[in-house]
Amino acid sequence: MSVSVFKSLDLYIFCILLFFPTVCIGLQNTDSPLCRMCEGVVQNGSAVWKFCFTVGRIQGRCCFKGNLVEDEDSILGLDLSNCSLSHVEDLHEALAAKIIDLSNNPIFNLSNSTFQGFKHLTHLVLPIKLECPGGNISWDTVEVKHDTRLCEGQRSACNQTGQMPWNCPENSLCMPYGPGFFECSCVHNFHGYKCLRQGRFPMLEVMAILGGSTVIISTLLWVTQRQKVKST
């Protein structure tokens, strides 16, 4: 039996003995850059750690659903606390995350679009100097504890009071798209610019036109190149 098999068995036994049936810690490296932005694993006793006990598996600084290391799933929890981060650029690999912890980092500013698309996010922990994305109106609860700011219970931007009404085009519905963000989705049987087209999207017709155009252009280029070769 190879060494790698022994390591896999050791990891499996370790998970069963200590955490079965709730959570398993993946000790090997994960392919996600977010999960290895800083050393170590999800901080023991943190909010993300407690959440992961109800979800399943911890790998690096991330939490995934399921108990098997081979499971491939979206990042549901992300713990980047105490990582000496001065700025955060792109977290969109964790779009499905329900909880993110960025506390204990020297971050002084976040882009307005950092959490755009994070419509499942319900629990966000930030350094105290940062405001909750979308403002306090985008959250059910905003609380300051010690040196952190807790943003809990993301509200839909489509029905917030005190904000300008979001007017989606006719034949579309306003859908939440992260704290302070929304998107207009076409209702059934409508599509296109401002959802003005009704009926099935003509996929076959469009593909036929694109395919035919590609063949014609390729043929013209081939004939042109052949003529140049003959002339030389």
Summary of the structure (lengths in Angstrom):
residues: 232
radius of gyration: 24.7
end to end distance: 65.5
largest distance: 80.2
contacts: 645
relative contact order: 0.08
helix: 29%
strand: 22%
